[in-house]
């Protein structure tokens, strides 16, 4: 997990190589910067210009935002 450009902004890179923005209110993400973590939550795909608000299953795998529900630390180092 890495720190974003602004305060309280964080991101995670999935095993698929895509980056996902993280939003939270229940989990203190700042304590896990630089760690390998497992995140669960609600995913919202990034809407691309000219794209409808409806997403197919394939499009839902693209980068977007995850509203974090839980975080589990896997390692105190990134892979």
Backbone as a ProteinNet text record, in pm:
[ID]
protein_1_A
[PRIMARY]
XXXXXXXXXXXXXXXXXXXXXXXXXXXXXXXXXXXXXXXXXXXXXXXXXXXXXXXXXXXXXXXXXXXXXXXXXXXXXXX
[TERTIARY]
84	0	89.4	45.1	123.9	38.2	105.9	42.1	12	-102.7	-139.6	-78.6	-117.4	-63.7	-123.1	-244	-311.2	-329.3	-363.2	-385.8	-498.1	-480.4	-579.1	-610.4	-516.6	-533.1	-433.4	-484.5	-400.6	-435.5	-343.7	-366.1	-302.6	-350.7	-297.1	-283.4	-177.9	-159.6	-192.6	-289.4	-332.4	-233.2	-252.1	-166.4	-177.4	-285.2	-304.4	-226.6	-156.7	-76.3	-154	-283.2	-365.6	-366.1	-377.9	-379.1	-521.4	-553.7	-686.9	-676.4	-756.7	-762.5	-839.5	-800.4	-866.4	-935.6	-1058	-1134.7	-1174.1	-1174.4	-1211.6	-1261.9	-1327	-1363.1	-1344.7	-1338.3	-1331	-1189.4	-1100.1	-966.4	-861.5	-761.9	-653.9	-548.1	-560.6	-469.9	-327.8	-309.5	-175.6	-77.9	-127	-40.3	13.1	-37.9	-2.7	68	112.4	187.4	315.7	342.6	461.8	442.2	325.5	296.9	222.9	229.5	145.3	19.6	-95.6	-221.6	-326.5	-428.6	-546.8	-660.9	-728.7	-837.3	-968.4	-1073.2	-1207.8	-1291.5	-1387.7	-1472.5	-1557.5	-1609.7	-1696.8	-1617.4	-1620.8	-1545.2	-1634.4	-1582	-1650.3	-1549.9	-1582.7	-1492.1	-1480.5	-1362.7	-1339	-1414.6	-1496.3	-1572.6	-1481.9	-1474.1	-1393	-1479.1	-1415.9	-1486.9	-1564.7	-1690.1	-1773.6	-1832.7	-1804.8	-1853.9	-1981.2	-2076.1	-2199.3	-2172.3	-2267.3	-2252.5	-2262.2	-2313.1	-2323	-2193.4	-2148.1	-2021.4	-2045.1	-1974.6	-1980	-1887.6	-1895.6	-1810.8	-1663.3	-1629.4	-1490.1	-1441.9	-1525.4	-1485.4	-1467.6	-1540.5	-1532.8	-1397.1	-1315.1	-1182.5	-1079.8	-1117.7	-1026	-1012.7	-909.9	-883	-1005.4	-1014.6	-1125.2	-1097.7	-1204.7	-1195.2	-1255.1	-1189	-1240.1	-1272.6	-1399	-1438.5	-1403.1	-1299.9	-1243	-1337.6	-1364.7	-1442.6	-1349.7	-1253.9	-1157	-1019.6	-918.3	-780.1	-711.1	-637	-558.1	-413.6	-322	-180.8	-125.5	-61.2	-0.6	147.6	212	356	386.9	491.9	529.9	619	632.6	708.4	624.8	648.1	584.1	661.3	592	658.2	746.2
-115.9	0	123.4	225.9	347.3	469.6	575.9	702.9	774.2	841.4	919.8	1058.3	1143.1	1278	1373.5	1345.3	1434.1	1366.8	1446.6	1393.9	1290.4	1185.1	1076.4	1009.3	1012.4	946.1	831.8	712.9	593.4	513.6	425.9	341.5	205.4	107.9	-27.4	-80.5	-157.6	-220.8	-368.1	-413.8	-552.8	-646	-774.4	-874.5	-868.2	-806.5	-790.3	-671.3	-596.2	-482.6	-352.4	-355.4	-234.7	-165.6	-32.6	46.9	87.5	77.3	109.3	213.9	318.5	419.2	361	398.4	347.4	460.5	436.6	530.1	455	524	454.7	551	496.2	570.1	481.6	350.5	256.4	205.2	215.8	157.2	267.2	270.3	368.4	316.2	358.3	309.7	361	476.3	535.3	443.1	355.7	263	150.9	137.8	24.7	63.6	188.4	232.2	150.9	92.5	10.9	-136.1	-172	-310.6	-380.9	-513.3	-594.9	-625.4	-589.3	-605.9	-671.3	-724.7	-774.1	-681.8	-626.7	-531.7	-596.3	-576	-610.8	-484.5	-474.5	-357.2	-352.2	-234.5	-213.3	-146	-206.9	-157	-75.3	38.4	120.4	145.1	93.8	108.5	254.6	290.3	425.9	447.3	549.6	580.5	652.5	599.7	660.7	758.5	861.5	963.3	899.1	935.2	882.2	746.8	692.4	559	574.2	486.4	491.9	455.6	483.2	453.5	304.2	225.3	81.2	14.8	-80.4	-147.6	-296.7	-353.7	-499	-561.4	-690	-760.6	-740.7	-742.9	-725.6	-584.9	-483.3	-346	-324	-399.3	-383.7	-425.7	-495.6	-535.1	-424.9	-317.4	-207.3	-120.9	-36	49.9	129.9	153.8	230.4	257.9	273	306	194.4	162.9	64.5	136.6	126.1	174.5	62.8	83.3	-21.3	-55.9	-185.1	-235.7	-298.6	-381.3	-444	-445.8	-452.5	-461.6	-567.9	-656	-758	-743.7	-724.2	-711.8	-850.5	-864.3	-989.2	-987.6	-874	-860.7	-714.2	-687.6	-548.7	-492.3	-567.2	-522	-543.3	-459.4	-480.7	-586.2	-657.7	-759.7	-695.8
0	0	0	-71.5	-77.9	-45.3	-2	28.6	-101.5	-108.1	-225.6	-220.6	-315.6	-325.1	-221.8	-175.4	-82.1	53.2	154.3	288.6	285.8	362.3	373.3	239.7	147.4	17.9	9.8	-23	-29.2	-153.9	-195.1	-312.5	-286.8	-363.2	-354.2	-496.3	-520.3	-650.1	-635	-713.9	-706.8	-773.2	-753.1	-815.9	-967.5	-1018	-1162	-1217.5	-1129.1	-1171.2	-1180.1	-1155.7	-1161.1	-1025.4	-1029.5	-907.3	-873.3	-745.1	-695.9	-585.6	-593.9	-489.1	-371.5	-249.7	-130	-56.2	-15.4	66.4	192.9	306.2	428.9	533.5	630.2	749.8	873.1	851.7	963.2	990.9	893.8	905.9	892.1	983.1	974.2	876.6	751.2	646.5	662.6	725.4	738	810.1	897	970.6	882.3	759.4	674.6	544.6	533.8	415.6	407.5	290.7	270.7	304.6	352.9	389.1	275.4	276	189	269.8	213	285.1	195.7	259	189.9	230.4	129.2	150.8	108.7	187	143.1	151.1	60.9	59.9	-64.9	-93.2	-207.5	-318.7	-437.5	-552.2	-644.3	-689.9	-789.9	-902	-1021.7	-1136.1	-1175.6	-1223.9	-1270.2	-1400	-1404.4	-1525.4	-1623.8	-1743.7	-1848.6	-1927.3	-1978.6	-2055	-2170	-2182.1	-2289.1	-2258.9	-2141.5	-2104.3	-2021.3	-2042.8	-1965.6	-1820.8	-1734	-1591.8	-1563.7	-1659.1	-1639.5	-1685.6	-1606.5	-1635.1	-1654.4	-1749	-1765.6	-1662.4	-1644.3	-1548.5	-1582.5	-1710.2	-1751.1	-1717.4	-1743.2	-1713.8	-1564.5	-1482.2	-1337.1	-1282.1	-1360.2	-1313.4	-1335.3	-1402.1	-1426.8	-1302.9	-1299.6	-1184.8	-1145.3	-1017.8	-962.9	-816.4	-740.5	-599.2	-515.3	-405.2	-310.6	-180	-137.3	-5	92	171.8	257.2	372.2	387	500.3	602.8	553.5	643	577.7	661.1	614.6	698.2	631.6	700.7	655.4	748.5	712.8	682	566.4	523.4	557.8	532.4	557.7	584	662.2	687.2	576.8	466.4	349.6	223.7	124.1	-6.1	-80.8	-170.5	-251.5	-353.9
[MASK]
+++++++++++++++++++++++++++++++++++++++++++++++++++++++++++++++++++++++++++++++

